[in-house]
Amino acid sequence: MTKITDHIKAANGKPIFSIEVIPPIKGDTLKNLLDNIEPLMEFKPPFIDVTYHREEYIERPLPDGTIQKIVTRKRPGTVGICSAILHRFGVDPVPHVLCGGFSRDETEDFLIDLQYIGIDNVLVLRGDPAKPFSTFKAKENGYSYASELVAQVADMNRGQYLHEEDTAMTPSDFCVGVAAYPEKHFEALDHDIDFHHLKQKIDKGADYIVTQMFFDNQKYFDFVDRCRQADITVPIIPGLKPLATRKQLQILPKLFHLEMPADLIKAVEACENDQQARQVGVEWGIQQCRELIAAGAPVMHFYTMGKADNVMKIAKALF
Ligand code: FAD
C-alpha cells in the first residue's frame, strides 16, 4: 500500500481526485455503497476515506412502562468496507480512527487489525460526542484529544507498544492524517487556540491534514498561509462537499460550523427546486476546484455523503 503523502509526491503537482464514504446504516447492503462509487473509479482516486461511527445511547420505552437502555452502532463496518475497497477497486482505503468509544488498548488492537489487512493510512480524529450527549467524554483509559492518539500511532511506528517495553516489537508504518477547520473547530474559543492544538497534532507525528468542508476558498487560502507561517509544512487537503439541496444552505452551516458565501446563498435562493439547487452546487464545486487547483492544492477530496452523482459531474469537468 502507498502512503497518502507518497501518492501526493508521485502526482508531482498534478491534482489528485479522492473521496470519503460513509458506512451504510446497519441493515443496508455494502453493494449499494460500492455500486454507487464504482463510476468514480474512472477518475482514478488513489485513496478513499471511510468514516467511523461510534456508539449511540438510546432509551426505548417498553409496554410495562420501564425504559430499556440500548447502546448500539448504527453504521458499523468501517474496517470491512476498507477491506472491500482494497479488494474490489485496488484503491488504498483510509479508515478514520477515533478516540471516542475506544480505550488505548482497544485502539492498539484496532491498529494491529488494520496492519494485518495491509492498511497503512489512517485519519486520526477525536470524534464527536456520543449521541445524544452534547459534550465529548473520553472512555476510561482512552483519549480526550486527537493529538494523544496521534502520539500513540507515532509510538507504534517506533515499535513502542503499550505494555511490551522489554520485548522487541515490529514497528508499524502508518501514514497519519488529522482534521483541521479553516473556519475554526466549534469548541475552540478562538482561531489561535485551535491552531495551537493543530500544531500539537503535527508535532506529535501527523503527516498530512484534511480540512473540514468550506465553500469560500479564501478561508482555505488564509488557513494554508497561516499553517506555512507556523512552519506546518505537511500537505493540506481541502475537503469539499457539493451543495445538493436548498435546505443544505441552512443545515450545513449548523452541522459543520461554517459560513456560506453570499453569492452562493443568492444563487441557491433563486432556485425553484432541489434539482436546480443541485446544479448550482455542481457549478460552484467546479469553480471552487478550478481555483484550488490553480493555487496548487494537492488533492480534491469530496465528501460524498452517500450520493456520488454530483461529485461525478464535478470530476468529469476537471479530471
Ligand atoms: P481534536 O484535534 O482533538 O480537537 C477537538 C477540540 O479540542 C478542538 O476545539 C481543539 O481546539 C481542542 N483541543 C485539542 N487539543 C486540546 C488540548 N490539548 N487541550 C484543550 N483543547 C484541545 N467524526 C467522527 O465521529 N467520525 C469520522 O469518521 C469523522 N471524520 C472526519 C473527517 C474530517 C476530515 C473532519 C474535518 C472531521 C471528521 N469528524 C469525524 C468529526 C470530528 O471527529 C469532530 O470535528 C470532532 O469534534 C473533533 O475532532 P478532531 O480530531 O479535530 O479533534
Residues whose N, C-alpha, C, O or C-beta is under 5 A from the ligand:
A	BS01	FAD	T51 Y52 H96 V124 L125 R126 G127 D128 S144 Y145 A146 S147 A179 A180 H185 E187 A188 I193 D194 H197 V210 T211 Q212
